[in-house]
């Protein structure tokens, strides 16, 4: 089922406002939407056009207001009007295909076809045929001529997911069609031409593959014209409440349930979880939570999340993650009191205003302090 993509894009600049009302820590978080609260557009509410994807499956959508997400959307706005190749990088489940759709929908080719292919899902022997097509009799089972994805995407956009899995022997042909717009169908000597805007995506570090001689350097440079790195969910945790409510609304409607409340402790657990599978993992967890919930209050199986954290605790790998982990730990110890003699700011040796600024930059929010209602 297709779902319209609505992404809030006005960043909440006042961190202090988000951290106000400390006395409401025990309040539950309602999920019923206020009128018009979910209608903000992807490219902000100041006259920019909203992205509408017409063919997304399973309601998998980016929803968020985080600075990390908005920086990605700024890149989308920049590259979309061009015909340049874009390389979308990010961990599995972060929504790279959604970014590719966004680029296409805001390009001059938006009225043409958006053709997609997962390079890792096609057997090696069929990959060349899928990309470039084949003639009748080109191989066993080729009973008729078949157009490839490049022909199908002529004048439009071709999205190649998992581009890092393209075999070395096929990479020169891909490089040729990107540089010259020319290729031959498998089993043919007749040159075909196609005007295609390519968007590639990968969850691998292609530069490392190049260093290991597993990926052609010249092809990498040709693909990496305009790189876009989609952040993992752990780097945009302030978007989790919006995503939770979004998926809760979808699956509640599908299962004919009326779930209107998310307990504060539930939301805090969801925000604290590392989500190695990113948005896709969160989506699947909310679907499972709706299945097991009776009544109008969400009762997810949090024990599974806690066991995952205990068995495989997330290890900060960057300076930003280390800082975020430490500040959040001190805030929890201080019961989320920022100022005063027992507050987190004093324990960290920071001014209160400085701590607010760091929390805003690192996306540190407590669930009970996020006041926007949805669904």
N, C-alpha and C positions, 0 to 999 in steps of 0.2 A: 504494500500500500504506500502510496506517495504521501509525503508530508512536506508542508512548507517550512522552510528554514527561517527562523527568526532569531537573530542574535542581538542582544542588547549591546550597544557600543558606546554608551556614555560612561566614561570611567568615573568612579566615585572618588573624588580627589580628597575629601575630608576624612582622613583616617580617624580623627578624634570622634567624629560623629558616629562612625561605625562601631566605636568602642564605648559609646555612652550607655547609660542606664545599666550600671553594674548590678543593680538589685533585681534584675529580671532574669537571672541565670537559670531559674527553675521553670521558666515558662516554656510551654510547648510551642512548636512552630506550625502555624496553620498552612495548609497547602491550597486553600481556596483562593482563586485569583480575584484581585480587584479589577474593576472595569477598565479595560484598555491596558493593563499592566504588561501584557505579553506582545504588544504590537510594535515594539521598537525595531528598527531596521538594522541590517548588518553594517551599513556604512554610515551610521549615526542618524539621529533624527533631524539633522539640519540640512534637509533637502537632498541627501544622497540616496541613490536608488537601492532598494533592498534586493538581496539575492534570493531568488526563488528557484529551488531545484525541483524539477518535475518528475524525476525518476529515481529518487532515493529509496532504498529498500529498508524495511523494518524500522522506519522512523529514526534512523541513526543520524543525529544532527549535532552540530556545534552550537552550544548556547553559552554565552558568557560575557562578562564585562572586564575580565582581567587585562592588565597591561600587556602580558605576554601574548594573549590572543589578539588584542587590538593591533599590536605591532605586526603580526602576521597578516591581518586584514589590510593594513596599510601597504604591505608589499603586494598583496593581491590587486589592490586598486592601481598600483603603479604599473605592474606588468600586464594587466588584462587588456588594455587597449592596443598593445603591440602584437606582433606575430612571433615574438621571440620564444625560444624554447625555455621552459621552466623545469627545474629539478626540485621536487618536493621531498624533503627528507624528514624522517621522524620515526619514533618507535611504532611497533604494531599497535593498532587500535586508536591512534591519535586523530584520525579523520583526514588522512592525506587525499583520499578520493573526493571528499567534500571540497577541499581547497581547489582541486583540479576543476570540479564542476563550477566553482565560483569564478575562476579565471575565464572559463569558456562562456559563461552566461553574461559576463561583462566585457566581452571582446566583440570585434566587428563580425566574428563568425558565429555569433550566438543563435542565428537562425538556421545554421547548418548543423550537421550531425555531430554528436559527441560519441565517439567510439572508444570503448575501453577494452583492455585485455590484461589479464594477470599473467605475466611471463613465467612465473613459477608454477602455474597450474596447467601449463601445456606441455605434453611430453616432448622431449628433445627432438624426436624425429618429425614432429608435426609443427614445430614452432616456425620454421621458415615458411611453410605453406600458409599458416595462419597470418603471418605478417604480410607476405607478398603475393599470396595466391598460388594456384597451380593450374596446369593444363591437363586435359583429359589424358590418362595413361602415363602421367609423370611418375607415378609409383603405384604399387598394388593397392587397389581400392579407390584410385582416382578415376571414377567413372564419368566425371563431367568436369568442365572448367569451373574453377571457383575463384572468386575475387578475394583478395586478402584485406586485412584491416586498413592498410594504407589506401587502397582503392576505395574502400567503403567510407573513409574519412576525408576524401578529396573535398577541398574547400572548407573543411570543418576542422575539428580537433581530435587528435588521437591521444588517449591516455594509456601509457604503458606502466602498469604497476609492477613492483619488484623487478626493476630494470637491472639490478645487480645480478640477477640470475640468467641474463642473456649469455649463452655460451660464446666462448672466444671465437669459434669458427664462423659465427653468424654476425659478429660485431662489425666487420668491414662492410657488409651489405647494409647494415643499419646506418653506419656512418655515411655511406654514399647517398642514401636516400635523404638524409638530413642535409647534406651539403649541396646536392645537385637536384634533388627531387626526382631521381630516376631509379628504376629497379626493373627486374625481370621476374615474371612469374616462374615458379618452379617448373622445369621442363620446357621452357620457352626461351628463344633467343631474341624475341621482340621486346624492345625497351618500352616501358610504361612510365608515365609521368603522373605525379600527384602533388597538389598544393595542400600540404597538411601542416597544421600547427601542433607541435608535439609537446606534451606535458608528461614527464617521467616522474616516478616515485620509487622510493626505496627505504627500507628500514636498516640497510647495511651502510657501513662507512665505505663508500666507493673509492675514496682516496687511498684507503688501506688496501683495497683490492688491486688498485693500480700499482701500489708499491710491491705487492706480492705477485705481480705479473698475471693476475687473474682478470684484469679488465684493461682494455686499450686506453692508453693515456689520451690519444687524440679524440676518441669518442667521449671520454669523460669531460674533456674541455668543451666539446660541442654540446653536451647535455647540460653542463653546469653554467650556462649563460646567465641565468637568473635563479640562484638558489633560494629556496624558502624552507626554513626549518620549523616544523610544527612542534610546539613544546609538549612534553608529557604532562599528564594530568597532575602529577605531584608538583609541577612548577606553576600551576594555575588553580590552586585548591579553592580559591574564593569563587570559582565557577561551579564547584561541586553542588552547592544547594540548588542552583538553577537547573543543572543537569538532572539532579535527583527528581525535582518537581516535574521537569519536562517528561522524563521517562515514566514517572509515576502516573501522570495524566494519561499518557498513551496506553499503558498496560491496564490501568483501571477501566478505561473506556472499552478496551478490547475484551476484558473479562467481565464486563457489566458489574463492576464493583464501585462503591462510593467511598474512597479513602481520602479523608480530608485533613488528617493531622499527622505530623511527623514529630515524635518526641525529641526534645533537645538532645538528650544523650545519644539517640540514634544518629542525628545529623552530625554531632561531634565525632562519633565513631567513623562515619563515612568520610568526613573531612580528614581525619587523622590517618586513615588507611593509605598505604603507598600506591595501590592500584597499578601493579606491574603490567596489567593488560589494558590500562588506560580507559578511554571512554567505552570501548566495547565491553570490557570487563564490568564496568559500572552499570552499563545498560542491562547486561545479562543478570547481574545481581539484583537489580530493581525488579526485573521481570519475575525472578524467583521469589522475591519478597512479596510481591503482589499476589502470587499464587498461594502462598502460605498464610496470608493475612485474612483474618475474619474480623468484621466490624469496620469502623471508619478510621482506625488508627494504625499506621504502618508498623508491623512487627517483623522486621527482617531477621534472618538467621545470623546474627552478629557473631555467634560463637565460632563460626567458620573463619570470619575475618580475624578474630582475636588469635585463633590457633595459628593462622598463617603468619601473623606478626610475631608470635612467640617463637615459632619454629624457624622462620626466615625473617628476622628483623631487618628492616631496610637500613642499608649502610650508606650514609651520605658520601657522594663521590666528588662533589665539587665544593669550592669554598662557599658558594651561595647556599647549597644544601646544608653544609655544616653550620653556617650562621643561623639559618632558618630553624634547624633542629634545636640548636642551643637556646635561642630566644623563646621558642615555643615551650621548651622544657621549663625554663625559668618562669614563664607566665603561668603555666599550670601549677607550679609550686607556690606561686603568689596568688593563686585563686583568681587569676586574670585581673588583679589589681595593678594598675600601671604606676600610679604616683603614690606619694606618701611614704612613711617610714618603713612599711612592710611591702611596698610595691616592687614590681619587677625592675623598674628603671634604676632604683637605688642598688638593687642586687647586681645589676649589670654594669653599674658605674656610668650610667648615661643620664642625660637630661630627659624629662618626660617627653618633650617635643621631639627630641632625637629618636627616642624609642618608637613614638608614633610614626615617624617618617620611615624608620627601618621596617616596621610592621607593614606599612603600606607598600613599600617597594618589594618586600619579600612575599606579599600576599598572605599575611598571617591574620586570620579572623577567627573569632569564636562563633560557633553556630548560633548561640542564643543572642548574638549581637547583630545578626543579619536579619533585617526586619522586613524584607520584601516578600510578599505573599504571592503564591501562584496557584495554578490549577483552579 
